Amino acid sequence: MADYRVRVTLSQASQQKVHDLGLSLYVLKAVCTNSLGDPLIWTSTSSFLDTLEVSWQPVYSAYVSTGGLPSAAADVEIHEETIVPVQLGQRWQAPDRDKLFVGGTPGAVEICSDTPYSCGLAQSESGGQARPVCGLTLTAQGMVTVTPTQRILLMFSPDRLALGRVVREASGPALLVDAADAPDGLRELAFDPDAGWSTGTGPWPTWAQRVSGGQSVGTLLVAPC
């Protein structure tokens, strides 16, 4: 099974600047879907060394939550209440963990329910607990189809954002990174608070997209299929 990794290098001077500015690094994941919804803070850190690495495998869970539909307010936090491991191509009749069916949309996960929920995919970062990556609106008797990607958004921000927090715009310098076709699954970056993000020498690569503070990230990370 493929591992995907994004490695961020910070010089000692950059580490000191990040500390002095009170920045944390937040990571969000991208999906495509037929539903309305928002990206969520997936993982974060405020402890910085010479290198930081975000890693994941294409292993997925689906979740539902009654914690408030994410389209209602920008400061909502979405946390799973019922979560079940799923494979691509399966359909889940939520919230019953035993009602998983084959024959769904290839490459995607379908979530349906008689009750309205927030729902979405969850993934583990670096082998830890699976956490929601998106909050999607599931209406009563409705069905959400969600397709994972190997794109992540890395964002340095002075804001204190909890895991599961809805994010609609960048609150600091961010970079959207596509690891899908990375050699050995690895993308390497560097960050400096004064110079911003860099990807090494040569032309700016097509797999990285700069995102400025204040720029919308909702449609970058939760896009129509």
N, C-alpha and C positions, 0 to 999 in steps of 0.2 A: 504494500500500500504506500502511495506516494506521501512524502512529507513536504510541506511547504514552509519556507523560512524567509523572514525579512530581517536583515541584520543592520542595525544602525550604529555607526561609529561616532563618538564624541571625543574631541581632544580634551585634555585636562582643562584648558582655558574655557572650552565650551561647557564642560561640566560645571565649572565655577559660575559661569554666567547663568546657566539654567537654574542653578541653586539660588543665586542672588535674586533672580527674577521670580522665583517661586513657581516655576513651571512644572507641570506634570505631563506625562505622555499618555494620551488616550488612543485606543485602537477600536475601530468600528469595521464591520464587514458588510460587503455588498451582496444584494440578492436581486433577482427580478421576479415579478409577481403580477397577478391579475387584480390585486387588492390595493386599497388605500392603506398607507402606513408610514412608519418612520424608522430610521436607523436608531440603534441603541448603543450606549457604551458597552463594549464587549469585555475589554480588559484595560488595565491602566497601571502605571507605576510612577512613583516620585523618587525612586532610588536609582541613581545613575552611575554606571561604570564606563570603562572605555568603549565597551560594546554592549548593546542590548539586542536581544533576539526574540522575535515573535514567531511561534511555530504552531502548525496545526496539521491535521490529517483530514481527508474527505470523509469524515464520519459524522453523522448527523442525528439529532433528536428533534422531535416536534413538541411544542408546548401550547397550552392554553392558560389564560389568566382572566380573572374577573376584576383585575385591578384598575380598570378604567381604560377606555379605548384611547390609543395614543394620539389620534387625530383631534382630540378634544382640547388638549393643553400642551404647551411646550415644556412644562416642568414636570411632566409625569414620569414616574419610574415604573417600569414593567418588570415583574418578577414571575417566574413560572410557578404555577400552582399544581398543574399536572403535566408531567413530561414523560415521553416515551421514546426509546431508540427507534429510528426508522431507517429504511433504505430507500434510495431513489427509485421511483416508480411505484411506491406504495401510497395507499389512501388510508387515512386515520379517521375513524368515526369518534370524535372526541366527545366527552372526556374519558371514555372507557379504554383503558390501556390494552385490553385484549382484542379490540376491534381494529386490527390492521389487515388490510386487504391488498393483494397484488392487482395489477392491471390498471394502475393509474397512469398519469402522464410520464413518459420516459424522461429521465434526467431531472425530475421534479418530485416534490412531495405535495400531496393533496390533504387538506384538513377540512373536515366538514362537521357540522353539529346542528342539533335542533335548538341550541341556546346561543345567544350572542356572546362572543369572547374577543379578547385580544389574543392573537396567536402568532406563530412564526417558527423559525428554525432556531435551534441552539447548537453550539459547538464548544468543544473543549480547546483551550489554548495551552500548549505545552503539557498535555496530558492531565490537566486539572479538571475541575468540575465543568460540565457543559452549561453554558450560559446563553440566554437569548441574544440574538444578533439583530433582530428586527421585531417591531410590534405592528402587526397587521390587523385590519378590521374584518372579523368574521361575523356576518349577520346570521340571524336565526334562519335555519334551513338553508344556509348558504354553504359555499365551498371556496376555499382559498387555495390557489396553486402557487407554490413558491419554489424557485430554482436557485440553488446555491451558486456562487462564483468563487474564484480564488483571488478576488480583489479585496484589499483592505485599505482603510484610511488611517494614517498616523497623524496625530494632531498634538502639538505642544500648546498648552493653554495654562493661564494662571487661575482659571476657574476651578472650583472643587466640584467635580461631577461624579455622582455615584454610579456604580455598575447598574445597567438597566435603564439609565436616564435617556429620555428622548433627546436627540440632537438634530436640529434643523439647519443650523448654520455653523460654520467654523468660528471658534473663538480664539484662534491663533493660527500660526503657520502650519499648514497641513499638506500631506502628499498622498494621492491615491495611487496605489501600487498594484499592478497585476502580476501575480506570481505564477499564472497558469503555465506559461511556456518557459519558465526560468531554468537555466542549466542546473541540473541537480536540485531543482526546486528552490534555489536560493537567489534572492535579490539583495544587493549590498548598497547601502546608502550612508550618507554622513549628514550631520546637522550641526549648524552653528547659529546661535540666536541673532548674530549680526548679518551673516551671509545667507542664512536660510538653508534649504535642502540642497544636496548635491548627489549626483549619481556616478561620479568619477569623471574621467576625461572624455572628450569627444562630444558629438552632438547630443542634445537632450533626447533620451530614449522614448519610444512610443509607449512603453509600459508604465511610465510615471507621469502623473499630471499634478501640477502645483495647484493648491487651493488656498486662497488668501483668507485672512480673518474677515468675517462678515459675509463671506460667500455662502450661498445655499449649498447644503450637502444632501438634502433629502432626495432629490431626483438623481443624484450621482450614485447613491447607495441603495435606494429602493426604487427601482425602475420598472416600467412595463416590460413584459416579455414579448 
